[in-house]
Amino acid sequence: MLDFIIVGQGIAGSMLSWFLMKENQQILVIDKFNPSSATHVAPGVTNPITGRKFVKTWLADELIPFANTTYNQFEELFQDTLLHPLSIIKLFDSVKAQNDWSVRSAMPGYDAYLKNEQVINLDPEKVKNDFGGFEINGSTKLDASKFLIHYRRLLQQKELLLDESFNFEALELHDGFVVYQGKKARRIIFCEGANAINNPYFKFLPFQLAKGECLVLKIDDFYADRVISGEVGILPTFINKDEYFMGATHEWHFDDDLPSEKGKNELLGNLSTVLKAPYQIIQHRSAIRPTVKDRRPFLGFHPEYKNVGIFNGMGTKGLSLAPFFARHFVQHLVNGTPLMKEVDIKRVLKHA
Ligand SMILES: Cc1cc2nc3c(=O)[nH]c(=O)nc-3n(C[C@H](O)[C@H](O)[C@H](O)COP(=O)(O)OP(=O)(O)OC[C@H]3O[C@@H](n4cnc5c(N)ncnc54)[C@H](O)[C@@H]3O)c2cc1C
């Protein structure tokens, strides 16, 4: 008998299956390959300081170092570069913003992310930066698509992957185990990203999906070692020379997951407030983020079907959240360590 069937091999299912394997659990991953899934589309930045108020992101001091160590281990395993250290130049939009940052950066716990206290001025021929910007240390960019492809190959070599859409009608639930197409497992855990809203066991959870669109631009002689972050972010792809991701949009109401004219126009409008250098559009991408109303992941098991679980809700920050919370969930599954209340699905069950 298998220990776990995992449905979905985005960043969530990959991390969960990896930490389960490290605990010698017998697993099988079922995933329909989708190059337009959120993890394939994401530019892949981890950003410790976000928002107009320059606040440290939730658990940044724990999540980001753990994610970096995990991705570094995959670089060793796959003998390939996946993670690129980056600094972020966050542009000020006013003198008030400069002052807000000055106050924020003096607060305890911000030293690690403050590269230097000087206002940075970028080349005004390339970037609109009338008020300059500040430099955030400790950010990275993961080539998430490359990671998924490597990890998928690893699962295939070990014969642990079924490349197909999960058929809910073929799932049998028994006391203490499940059976799927003749394969018996103690538990099944769904990691389907935004497709969770179609899962008959978990569609009641308060997801609030957000479509995101981004562009790939060619910009000659631009900043190839940092993120320029204003109304939109511009960052090197590290795939081809002079190519940059820019984006992304956050659309709460949408009909499909496809790139749209509306999204492109919004991106170009925002781009014009940041970029002055000439550019060419190379690609337009989009996907749906598995965002949750309270912005926290979902870990746990169905209240009635005790061997049917979920690991999802990575929202806008899956690349920094997934490694840490996959290990957290595995510690719970294998050693019985309690789940953090903020991420346990029990927090919403009482309201369901
Ligand atoms: C434009 C954009 C930019 C982003 N930028 C960043 C960023 O810079 N940094 C960051 O950390 N995050 C970013 N995100 C968010 C990040 O992409 C997500 O948090 C993360 O990828 C979600 O991972 P996931 O594994 O939950 O879902 P997904 O990546 O969507 O993976 C789900 C997988 O499950 C499979 N699946 C689903 N249903 C089934 C089924 N029934 N049967 C078989 N297979 C199934 C899918 O095919 C897919 O392979 C961005 C998202 C978008 C859209």
The ligand as a MOL file (V3000), in Angstrom:
LIG
                    3D

  0  0  0     0  0            999 V3000
M  V30 BEGIN CTAB
M  V30 COUNTS 53 58 0 0 0
M  V30 BEGIN ATOM
M  V30 1 C 1.4540 36.0860 -13.2750 0
M  V30 2 C 1.8590 35.4450 -11.9800 0
M  V30 3 C 3.0010 35.8710 -11.3260 0
M  V30 4 C 3.4130 35.2770 -10.1370 0
M  V30 5 N 4.5920 35.6610 -9.5680 0
M  V30 6 C 5.0420 35.0380 -8.4640 0
M  V30 7 C 6.3210 35.3180 -7.9500 0
M  V30 8 O 7.0880 36.1070 -8.5140 0
M  V30 9 N 6.7070 34.7070 -6.7900 0
M  V30 10 C 5.8930 33.7910 -6.1530 0
M  V30 11 O 6.2850 33.2360 -5.1110 0
M  V30 12 N 4.6810 33.4680 -6.6480 0
M  V30 13 C 4.2420 34.0730 -7.7880 0
M  V30 14 N 3.0140 33.7530 -8.2850 0
M  V30 15 C 2.1530 32.8260 -7.5250 0
M  V30 16 C 2.5980 31.3810 -7.7360 0
M  V30 17 O 2.6550 31.1270 -9.1060 0
M  V30 18 C 1.6070 30.4240 -7.0380 0
M  V30 19 O 1.5290 30.7360 -5.6610 0
M  V30 20 C 2.0480 28.9620 -7.1470 0
M  V30 21 O 2.6040 28.6870 -8.3880 0
M  V30 22 C 0.8920 28.0220 -6.9020 0
M  V30 23 O 1.3910 26.7130 -6.9980 0
M  V30 24 P 0.4450 25.4390 -6.9290 0
M  V30 25 O 1.3170 24.2610 -6.9610 0
M  V30 26 O -0.5000 25.5830 -5.7880 0
M  V30 27 O -0.4640 25.5230 -8.2620 0
M  V30 28 P -0.0860 25.2840 -9.8010 0
M  V30 29 O 1.2490 25.8050 -10.1220 0
M  V30 30 O -1.2480 25.8150 -10.5710 0
M  V30 31 O -0.0190 23.7110 -9.9510 0
M  V30 32 C -1.1660 22.8960 -9.9090 0
M  V30 33 C -0.8670 21.6240 -10.7010 0
M  V30 34 O -1.9410 20.7140 -10.5000 0
M  V30 35 C -2.3400 20.1720 -11.7440 0
M  V30 36 N -3.7450 19.8050 -11.6080 0
M  V30 37 C -4.7790 20.5680 -11.1810 0
M  V30 38 N -5.9120 19.8620 -11.1770 0
M  V30 39 C -5.5900 18.6090 -11.6040 0
M  V30 40 C -6.3320 17.4130 -11.8130 0
M  V30 41 N -7.6570 17.3480 -11.5440 0
M  V30 42 N -5.6970 16.3250 -12.2910 0
M  V30 43 C -4.3460 16.3580 -12.5470 0
M  V30 44 N -3.5930 17.4620 -12.3670 0
M  V30 45 C -4.2160 18.5670 -11.8990 0
M  V30 46 C -2.0910 21.3100 -12.7250 0
M  V30 47 O -2.0020 20.8310 -14.0570 0
M  V30 48 C -0.7710 21.8700 -12.2010 0
M  V30 49 O 0.3170 21.1440 -12.7420 0
M  V30 50 C 2.5960 34.2860 -9.5220 0
M  V30 51 C 1.4410 33.8470 -10.1620 0
M  V30 52 C 1.0740 34.4080 -11.3920 0
M  V30 53 C -0.1510 33.8920 -12.0850 0
M  V30 END ATOM
M  V30 BEGIN BOND
M  V30 1 1 1 2
M  V30 2 1 2 3
M  V30 3 2 2 52
M  V30 4 2 3 4
M  V30 5 1 4 5
M  V30 6 1 4 50
M  V30 7 2 5 6
M  V30 8 1 6 7
M  V30 9 1 6 13
M  V30 10 2 7 8
M  V30 11 1 7 9
M  V30 12 1 9 10
M  V30 13 2 10 11
M  V30 14 1 10 12
M  V30 15 2 12 13
M  V30 16 1 13 14
M  V30 17 1 14 15
M  V30 18 1 14 50
M  V30 19 1 15 16
M  V30 20 1 16 17
M  V30 21 1 16 18
M  V30 22 1 18 19
M  V30 23 1 18 20
M  V30 24 1 20 21
M  V30 25 1 20 22
M  V30 26 1 22 23
M  V30 27 1 23 24
M  V30 28 2 24 25
M  V30 29 1 24 26
M  V30 30 1 24 27
M  V30 31 1 27 28
M  V30 32 2 28 29
M  V30 33 1 28 30
M  V30 34 1 28 31
M  V30 35 1 31 32
M  V30 36 1 32 33
M  V30 37 1 33 34
M  V30 38 1 33 48
M  V30 39 1 34 35
M  V30 40 1 35 36
M  V30 41 1 35 46
M  V30 42 1 36 37
M  V30 43 1 36 45
M  V30 44 2 37 38
M  V30 45 1 38 39
M  V30 46 1 39 40
M  V30 47 2 39 45
M  V30 48 1 40 41
M  V30 49 2 40 42
M  V30 50 1 42 43
M  V30 51 2 43 44
M  V30 52 1 44 45
M  V30 53 1 46 47
M  V30 54 1 46 48
M  V30 55 1 48 49
M  V30 56 2 50 51
M  V30 57 1 51 52
M  V30 58 1 52 53
M  V30 END BOND
M  V30 END CTAB
M  END
